[in-house]
Amino acid sequence: MKDNYDLVVIGGGPGGYEAAIRAGQLGMSVACIEKRVYKGEPALGGTCLNVGCIPSKALLDTSHRYEATKDELDEHGISTGDVGINVEKMIERKEGIVKQLTGGVAALLKGNGVDWLQGWGTLVDGKGDDKKVKFVALEDDAESTITAKNVILASGSVPIDIPVAKVDHEHIVDSTGALDFTETPKRLGVIGAGVIGLELGSVWRRLGAEVVVYEALPEFLAAADKDIAKEARKLFKKQGLDIRVDTKVTNAEVKDGQVVVTSENKGEASDESFDKLIVCVGRRAYSEKLLGEDSGVTLTERGLIDVDDQCKTNLDGVYAIGDLVRGPMLAHKAMEEGMMAVERIHGEKAQVNYDTIINVIYTHPEIAWVGLTEKEAADAGYEVKTGSFNLAANGRALAQSEAQGSIKVVADAKTDRLLGMHAI
């Protein structure tokens, strides 16, 4: 560790490590501060690699293979006999993937000359040419002050807690806990029918759980195109996911080893019992210890860090990216912002095109969209035309027994400009 750097990045998730690596490639002296400890070891990669995108995809893949082997191979003439699932081995495989990828990030930082500082980073003073960052080491709580010409804030986000369903990490869990079940629950409740709720609900449903998903909003997948959302809900219902929209959970408590959930729909209350309950109602920016009282950084009314279109804060040389700022909380968005910030520090005219950031839900079938929905395009004043294609008419999809789903295109009728693409 040095006393002074060209760039200090606080946060070692996708946005932070991508920024640090790019800065190293451009010849800057760089430190990346990360305080995460995963399974007893300091870890890079943030939520995405440790307890988010990557481990969930590992479980989604295993559970899909299990269900396909059990239920779908017979029509191909393939006999498998009794098919079982070893949940502990599935979790072990997931952990191996996480370890491999986080170790790879550490190697990339080292290979590009980046100092990985294991501990807490606080921007004490972001004004002036030399920014002051307080560093507290994980190993021994030793404090030191680092100066930097530039600072990128990239501390990510954490799951939102709700008072009506307090996480106890045993019966009531957040998205992190739902990745570590040692056995398949017989009945599983999920609060929140967003990306995380649908993916985790799908994993455990495929493995045999009876899954109920509560969604407080009256509309399913409100951010998606209505036609795609309608088709998705129909397919999920066919698969066995019980999705209840316009249903608010008002209480959840553990009684005799079961989670009793009280919910309300159109004024009528009802109780149901589950072995496990997953709370995944969204995420909030994580800024604990990130900013000192005199940092000088301006926040928005929502508590996010206020930035311009290039992720620059109100202070010269101080940037914020990813889940700390406006826009969707997506790892690939954070990575693009991290590279943009570094390249602008380096004097280049980099820019993220936020209109082309894709959204994906890794259920089966997967759901993806980019650009405007039909309604958004109409609301924006376009004369809209749409086109759609059902995968049941696609030979390759039929040959793979993957013919459920469709593609929808949204365009400007006057210019044929492509405005949005939507698929399931």
N, C-alpha and C positions, 0 to 999 in steps of 0.2 A: 504494500500500500504506500502510495506517495502522498505528499501534502497538497499537491496541486495538479489538476487535470484540465485538459481542454473541455472534457464533457463528463459529468456525473449523471448516470441514469439511476433513478430510484424506482426499483421494481424490476424483477427478472422474469416476467411473464412474456408472452409472445411479442407484445409491443416493445417492451423494455429490452429483451435480449436481441431482437431484430435491430433495434436502434443502436445498441452497443456494438454489435458485430459490424454493421455498416460503417459506423464511425471509425472502428479499428481498421477497416479496409481502406478508408479514406485518409489514413495516416494520423488520426487524432490519438492523443493519450486519453484513455477511457477507464472509468470505474463503473461497475454495475453493482448496486447495493440490493441485496435480497435477503429477507429475514425468514422465509418459509422453511419450516422443518417438516418433512414428510416421513412417516414411519421411523422417526428417530434420527433421520439424517438431513442435513441442509440440502435444499433442493431448488433448482432453477425450474423454469417452465410455467410458473403461475398456476392458476386454477385450471387452465386448458390442459396442460400435460399431466398434472397430478390428480386432480379430482373433477375434471370436466370433460372437455371434448374427447380426449384420447381414451381414458378408461371407459367412458360410456360407449364409445364406438366398439371397443373390445367386447363389452357385454352384449351389445346389439348384434355383433357378428356371431358370437357363440350361440346366443339364444335363437337367432334366425336359422343357423345351421341345424340346431337341435330340432326345431319345429319342422323344418323342411324334411329332415331325415325321417322324422316320426310320421308326418302326415302327407307328404307330397311325392315321395319316391315311388309309391306303389303304382301310380298311374303311368310311370315310365317303365314299368316291368321290373323294378328293382326291389328285391325282398331284403329286409333288414332285420326281421325278428324284433324282439323287445329292445326298445331304445331307452337308455337312461341318461341322466345328467348328474354329474358330480359338481355341485356348486362350488365347493372349496377349491377344486382344481381350476374351474373357470376363473375364480377370483385370483388364484395364483398366476394364471396366464396373464391376466390383466396387469398384475403388479410387475411382471417381467417386462411387459411392453413399456410401462411407465418408466421403469428404471433404465431401460435401454435408451429411451428418448431424452430423458432428463440428463443422463450421462453424456449423451451426444451434444446437448446444448452446452454443457460445461466444457467439453472438448473444443467446441467452436469458439467459445469466448477466449479460451487459452490460446488457441491457434491464431486468433486475430489480435492478440496482445492486450486483451481486456482483463483488468483486475476484477475478480469476483470478490466483493466484500460481503461476508456473511454476517448480517445484522440489520439493525434499523437505520434508516436514513431520514433526516429531518432537514428541510430547507429552512434555515434559520434566518437568512437574509438574502433575498434575491435581487436587491438593488445594487447598482454600481457594476463595475467591470468584473470584480471577483465575487462570485456568489459564495456564501458560506453554508456548508452542509455539516450538520452534526451527525457523527456516526457512532452507534453503540454496538459493539461486537457481541454476537450471539454467545461466543465461547465463555467470556468472562465479564461481560457488561462494561468493558473498558470504553470510555468516551474519548473521542478525538474530533478535531475540526478539520474538514477538508475544504479547500477552495477550488472553484472551477469557473472557467470562462462561460460555460453554458451548463444548464441543468434541464433534464427531461424528467417530468413526473409521470410515473407509469405504474402506480400501485394497485390498479385493478378494482375488483369488486368482490362482494361477499353476498351470500343469500340473505334475503329479507326475512326477518322474524315477524311473526304476527302473534299478538297476545292471546288470541282464542285457541291457538295450538302451539304451546310452548315445546320446543325441541328438547327432548331428554336424552337423545343419542342412543336410545335403546328401543323404545316402542314408537316414539314420534321422532322422525329424523328429517334432516334436510337432504339436499341432493348429494352431498358428500357421503352421508351415512347410507344412502340407498345404493351406493356402489359397493358396499361391503357386507351385505347380508350373507350369512353363512348357510342359510337354507331358504328355500322358496316359501314365502308366507302363503297360507291357504287363502286368506282374504287380505287385500291390500287397498288402502284408501290413498288417493292422491289429491292434494289441494292445488289446483292450477292446471289448466289444460293448454299451457304454452309449450314451447319447444322441449323444455326439460321434463315436464310432466308427461307429455306424450311419449317421449323416448324411454324414460325409466318405467313408465306404466307398461309399455310394449315389451320391454325386456322380461319383466316378471310375469306378465300374462302368458308369454310364449312358454315360460318354464312351468306353467300350471296354476298360477295364482288367479283368483277371481278379483278383477280390478274395477274399482269405481273411481272415476275422475270427476271432481267437483270444480265447476267453473262459475265464478260469480257474474261474469259478463253475460248478457243475453245472447251474444253472437259468438259462435265457435270460430276460432282463428280469425279474429277481427282484422288483423293486419294483412291477411292473405286475400287474394281475389275471391269473391263470393262463390263463384262456380267451382273453383278448386276446393275451397273450404267445405262446400256442400258435399262434393264427391268424397273428400277425405273422411268426413264424419260417417258417411254411409259405409265406407270400407272398414273403418275402425269398429263400427257396430257389428258388422258381419264377422269380424275377427274375434269379437267378444269383449271389447273395451266398452264399459258402461259410462258414457260421457254425459254428464248432467249440467247443462248450461243454465244460466240464470238461477244458480243454486249457491247460496252463501253459507259457508261453515260458520256457525256462531259459537261453537264450543267443541273442544276435544280433550278428553281426560282418560287416564288409564285406570281401569277397574278390573281386578283379578286377572291381570296379564293381558287384557284386551283393551284396545283403544276404542272408546265409545265416542262417536262423532255425531254431533247435533247439527243438522243443516236446515235451511229454510228456503222454500221455493214458493213464490206467489203467496206469501203469508202463512203457509203451512209448514210446521216444523216436524222433523222426524229424526229418529236415532238409528244408527247402525254401528255394528261392532266389527273391528278389524284386528288382525294380528300385528300389522304395521301400518303407519301413516306417514306418507312423504309430504312435506311442506315445500312446495316450489312455486311461490307466487311472484317470483322475480328476484332481481338483484339490486344492490345499491352500491354506489361508489365507496371504496374503502380508502379512507384518508387518515386513519388513526396515526398520530405522531408524524404525519407527512409534512405539515406546515407549522413553523414556529409563529409566535404571536406577531413578530415583526418581519415576517417573510415578505409582505407586500403584495402577495398574490390575491387577486380578486375572485370571489366566488359568485355563482349565480344564485337566484332565489331557491333553487332546488338543491343547493349544496354541492353542485358540480363546479369544477374549475372553469372559469370563463375564458374561452379562447376564440381566436378568429378562424378563418377558413384554412389557415396554414398551421393550426394548433399552437400558435404563439399566445402566451398570456399577456397581461397588461405590462409585463416587465420584459425589457430587452434581454434576450439570451435565456429566457425561461419558457419552456414548452410543456404542455400536458397532452397526453394521448390516451386512447383506449376508453375503458369504462369510466374514467374520471371526468370525461367531457361529454358534450352533446352527441346524440346519434345512437344507433343500435350498439348493444354490448356484444360485439363479435370479435373473436380473436383475429380474423383476417383483416378486419377494419383497423384494429390496433397496430398490426404489423405494417400496414400501408402507411398509417400515420407516423409510426416510428421512423420509417425510412424517409418519409417526406421531411420530418423535422430535422433529421440529421443532414440531409442534403441541402436544406435551406440554410442551416448553420454553416455549411461548407461553401455557401455562395451560389448554389444552383437554384433553378426556378422549378422546383418540384411541386406537384399538386395532386391531391387525391380527388378522383372523380366519384363523389359520393352517390351519384345516380347509378353507378354500375356495381355497387356492393351487393352481392347476392345473399339471400336468406335461404337456409336449408334446415329441414327437419328430417333427421335420419331414422324415420320410422320405415315400415315396409308396407306399401311402396313409399319411397322417399318423396318429400314435398320440397319444391324449390321455386323461388321467384326472384326476379330482378326488375328494377324499374317501377313503373306505375301500374296499379290495378286499373280495371276498366272504370270504376267509380272515381278514382283519383284523377285519371286522365280527363274525364268529363267535368269534374269539379275544377280542374285547371283551365278549362275553356277550350279544350281540343274538340274537334269534330271526330268522334271515335269510331273506328271500325275494328272488329275482332275476327279472328279465325281460330278454329279449334280442330283437333284431330284426336280421335279415340284410339288408344293403343290396341284395342281389340281388332283393329283393321291392319295392324302391323305384323308382317310375317315373322320377323325376328322375335318380337315380343311373344307371339303365340308359340313359337318353337321352344322358347325358354319357360313357358308357363308363367309369363310375366305380363299378361295382357290387361291387367287392371290399371286404369289410369288414363290420363289425357294430357295434351299440350294445348295451351291457349296463348295466342299472340294478341297484343294490344298495339294498335298503330294509329297514326294521324291520317284521317281519310283524305285530307287535302294534299299532303306531301308524301305519304307512304313512309314517313319516318317511324321507326320502331320505337315504341314507348315503354313496352313491358313484355316480359316473357314469364309464363307461369306453368308449372308442371307438377303432376303427381304420377 
